[in-house]
Amino acid sequence: MTAEYKVHGDVAVITLNNPPVNGLGYATRIGITDALAQANADSAVKSIVLTGAGKAFSGGADIREFGSPKATQEPNLLSVISALEHSGKPVVAAVHSVCMGGGLELALGCHYRIAAPGCSVALPEVKLGLIPGAGGTQRLPRVLGVETALNMIVSGEPVKSELLASLPGQKLFDKMAASVESLPAEALAMAQEMAVKHADGSALPLVRNLPCKHPLGDAYFQFARNMVKGMSKNFPAPGKCVDAVEAATTKKFDEGMAFEREIFINLMWTPECRALRHLFTAERAASKIPDVPADTPLRDIKSIAVIGAGTMGGGIAMNFLNAGIPVKMLEMKQEALDRGVATIRKNYEAQVKKGKLKQDKYDQRMALLSTTLRYDDLAGTDMVIEAVFEEIGVKEAVFKELDRVMKPGAILASNTSTLDVNKIANFTKRPEDVVGLHFFSPANVMKLLEVVRGARTAKDVMATVMAVAKKIKKIAVVSGVCDGFIGNRMIEQYGRQGGFLLDEGCTPAQVDKAMEKFGMAMGPFRMGDLAGNDIGWAIRKRRATERADMKYSKTADLLCEKGRFGQKTGAGWYDYVAGKRDAIPNAEVVKMIEDYRASKGIVPRKISDEEIVQRLVFALVNEAAHILEEGIANKASDIDIVYIFGYGFPAHRGGPMNYADQLGLFNVVQAMNRFAKNPLDDAEFWQPAPLLARLAAEGKTFN
Ligand SMILES: NC(=O)c1ccc[n+]([C@@H]2O[C@H](COP(=O)([O-])OP(=O)(O)OC[C@H]3O[C@@H](n4cnc5c(N)ncnc54)[C@H](O)[C@@H]3O)[C@@H](O)[C@H]2O)c1
């Protein structure tokens, strides 16, 4: 049963029981209405308590029903709420732990509400590109006032019950329970009290009957609309939240409900909402590995070691310190250790200065950090992450030492970005304990973690590192072993296509602007300047020996020959002023590209923003299709996660695969065939990957 029914004396208690968060799926909704009917039919029952079992009152809609007909099958949530409102006996909602989305809307349909302290209260629908759809925008302003309600609805952020209960004039909670433990008894007492109060047949209070006004009316909503527009330029939902709450102040309740419903249904099918819902499920799916069962026993990770205190090592260490896990850092020289520790201190101190980190938290974190120059000191740690120079010989020496000193069962991870994880694993006598953990720079900031699964990596090692990733608040995606793993392998093709665009007539600024307008956090040339153009240069030199057939624009090599490596040298595709990140176009670079074109006899042409975006995004998509077919990525949605959280792909487009799916893969292939005919591009480049060609022909999608 997803809703339990029990009678205590003259009070019926309906308890939602649909783990993990009592989602309001079809069976739960039926459970509530059946129980309610039973309570109303039983003359011995005088009042009703509605509450949730386990760790929530209710987290809202059941995500497992998303997009299925069951989500709206009667009784839908609106009907359940209507049944609560029309109950002839007082209904008291007893909320605790989590009361969100549809769960909060359900509570607002009850006659009375009692809350336990510490309960997270929210209407988070905006985070999925929606507005609340079961009266949240009409009822919440009536109990909390327009401004507080609108803030909660536009942000989607949870607020603690005790804070809401302390707001003057609030009508959300009629009472606060002393604790979660005392809530059931206090709710029963309150239900009995209300039964007595209404024994004379007096009307039960309904939120819908409360007045809803803002003293400044139009002016306030105009102000709110301007604020919201500035903050959410790519998403329609936040602006619609303002419209819906305004309707609560200008329309009759039922008209406001109809208005909310109409907005909700229209938003449901916008590309932005579909993208956000896709990412919501993609993020949860990313942590699941097809052949690693969810109940795989985990190895215990209580302490870690980091080898190398450079750019990555320091950032990686901070993730674990932030999570309260002790870190031992190893370097070859004391100076390197000192430098690494100083950088960590500097990063934390900047956070303290900005008020983002309390001094005592900073002290606690630093106390968890220790350093050493001797491998033998690492023997007690449960996991080690290597972040030394990207040279196979150096990695070999390090992994041989780790194999010697680490205890049996310890996890040995490498942060390599280009080297073969299987080769690294074979430097040890325990390749099953070796895994790649590819952090992104800055490692303490970037959310993405590519977990590189070697041919012999043990399943429990995979399960453990996925759990560790969650603990340090990373979004982990599994990648097979290949050159560049998922993200960098795709970005190489994106970069190549960017080069062809320069050859044909674009400036770096034009390409970057088009991509930034599309929504990328940064265009490809600004990104190159940030990462260091020398990295790509080294890769192209390697390719010249490995894959001489691979065609590249020469412009990036010419740039590197001038020593313009990017932000770190103050000059790359753009100029940079020390201490600032603004990219200033440089006339010499533009001239360098023009001269190169002239030397090749290329007459530049005007290229539209649309063509720029399509060529760069489809370059990603085509390589991704290869990656998927080779089994390097487990699923298309994993690739979307990599690009959103590691490469600044716009969330409102849902990732490159989702974007291609929404355009239609047939259309993507058609465009690629057109690009292949361009003599200045590379026909080979635009050969659709077999998987892409097949899906396009069958009218299917990646996701
Ligand atoms: N920088 C990035 O953007 C980035 C991103 C992802 C992965 N990576 C990978 O992370 C690793 C480290 O990169 P980085 O940018 O931090 O380099 P870095 O040069 O900043 O730091 C490397 C550190 O390792 C130390 N070191 C070298 N050999 C050692 C040894 N034998 N024992 C102990 N310490 C040793 C060096 O003293 C230096 O402090 C590389 O494998 C790189 O490919 C880098």
Ligand as a Chemical Component Dictionary entry (heavy atoms), coordinates in Angstrom:
data_LIG
# 
_chem_comp.id                   LIG 
_chem_comp.type                 NON-POLYMER 
_chem_comp.pdbx_formal_charge   0 
_chem_comp.three_letter_code    LIG 
# 
loop_
_chem_comp_atom.comp_id 
_chem_comp_atom.atom_id 
_chem_comp_atom.alt_atom_id 
_chem_comp_atom.type_symbol 
_chem_comp_atom.charge 
_chem_comp_atom.model_Cartn_x 
_chem_comp_atom.model_Cartn_y 
_chem_comp_atom.model_Cartn_z 
_chem_comp_atom.pdbx_ordinal 
LIG N1  N1  N 0  45.662 21.113 -15.585 1  
LIG C1  C1  C 0  44.536 20.627 -16.048 2  
LIG O1  O1  O 0  43.676 21.348 -16.563 3  
LIG C2  C2  C 0  44.269 19.150 -15.911 4  
LIG C3  C3  C 0  42.940 18.705 -16.008 5  
LIG C4  C4  C 0  42.681 17.349 -15.829 6  
LIG C5  C5  C 0  43.717 16.477 -15.593 7  
LIG N2  N2  N 1  45.001 16.928 -15.525 8  
LIG C6  C6  C 0  46.058 15.949 -15.247 9  
LIG O2  O2  O 0  46.455 16.086 -13.901 10 
LIG C7  C7  C 0  47.807 15.743 -13.758 11 
LIG C8  C8  C 0  48.543 16.885 -13.090 12 
LIG O3  O3  O 0  48.371 18.052 -13.832 13 
LIG P1  P1  P 0  48.643 19.494 -13.219 14 
LIG O4  O4  O 0  48.064 20.450 -14.181 15 
LIG O5  O5  O -1 48.210 19.518 -11.824 16 
LIG O6  O6  O 0  50.228 19.567 -13.278 17 
LIG P2  P2  P 0  51.213 20.478 -12.388 18 
LIG O7  O7  O 0  52.466 20.546 -13.152 19 
LIG O8  O8  O 0  50.542 21.704 -11.959 20 
LIG O9  O9  O 0  51.448 19.596 -11.086 21 
LIG C9  C9  C 0  52.142 18.377 -11.073 22 
LIG C10 C10 C 0  52.782 18.228 -9.719  23 
LIG O10 O10 O 0  53.281 16.906 -9.607  24 
LIG C11 C11 C 0  54.524 16.953 -8.940  25 
LIG N3  N3  N 0  55.262 15.753 -9.300  26 
LIG C12 C12 C 0  55.824 15.452 -10.483 27 
LIG N4  N4  N 0  56.395 14.238 -10.427 28 
LIG C13 C13 C 0  56.176 13.736 -9.202  29 
LIG C14 C14 C 0  56.523 12.530 -8.536  30 
LIG N5  N5  N 0  57.208 11.588 -9.144  31 
LIG N6  N6  N 0  56.123 12.371 -7.265  32 
LIG C15 C15 C 0  55.450 13.330 -6.634  33 
LIG N7  N7  N 0  55.097 14.494 -7.208  34 
LIG C16 C16 C 0  55.446 14.706 -8.477  35 
LIG C17 C17 C 0  55.181 18.218 -9.408  36 
LIG O11 O11 O 0  56.148 18.664 -8.497  37 
LIG C18 C18 C 0  53.973 19.170 -9.516  38 
LIG O12 O12 O 0  53.782 19.878 -8.314  39 
LIG C19 C19 C 0  48.288 15.405 -15.149 40 
LIG O13 O13 O 0  48.199 14.024 -15.335 41 
LIG C20 C20 C 0  47.301 16.133 -16.041 42 
LIG O14 O14 O 0  47.185 15.554 -17.304 43 
LIG C21 C21 C 0  45.271 18.247 -15.669 44 
# 
loop_
_chem_comp_bond.comp_id 
_chem_comp_bond.atom_id_1 
_chem_comp_bond.atom_id_2 
_chem_comp_bond.value_order 
_chem_comp_bond.pdbx_ordinal 
LIG N1  C1  SING 1  
LIG C1  O1  DOUB 2  
LIG C1  C2  SING 3  
LIG C2  C3  SING 4  
LIG C2  C21 DOUB 5  
LIG C3  C4  DOUB 6  
LIG C4  C5  SING 7  
LIG C5  N2  DOUB 8  
LIG N2  C6  SING 9  
LIG N2  C21 SING 10 
LIG C6  O2  SING 11 
LIG C6  C20 SING 12 
LIG O2  C7  SING 13 
LIG C7  C8  SING 14 
LIG C7  C19 SING 15 
LIG C8  O3  SING 16 
LIG O3  P1  SING 17 
LIG P1  O4  DOUB 18 
LIG P1  O5  SING 19 
LIG P1  O6  SING 20 
LIG O6  P2  SING 21 
LIG P2  O7  DOUB 22 
LIG P2  O8  SING 23 
LIG P2  O9  SING 24 
LIG O9  C9  SING 25 
LIG C9  C10 SING 26 
LIG C10 O10 SING 27 
LIG C10 C18 SING 28 
LIG O10 C11 SING 29 
LIG C11 N3  SING 30 
LIG C11 C17 SING 31 
LIG N3  C12 SING 32 
LIG N3  C16 SING 33 
LIG C12 N4  DOUB 34 
LIG N4  C13 SING 35 
LIG C13 C14 SING 36 
LIG C13 C16 DOUB 37 
LIG C14 N5  SING 38 
LIG C14 N6  DOUB 39 
LIG N6  C15 SING 40 
LIG C15 N7  DOUB 41 
LIG N7  C16 SING 42 
LIG C17 O11 SING 43 
LIG C17 C18 SING 44 
LIG C18 O12 SING 45 
LIG C19 O13 SING 46 
LIG C19 C20 SING 47 
LIG C20 O14 SING 48 
# 
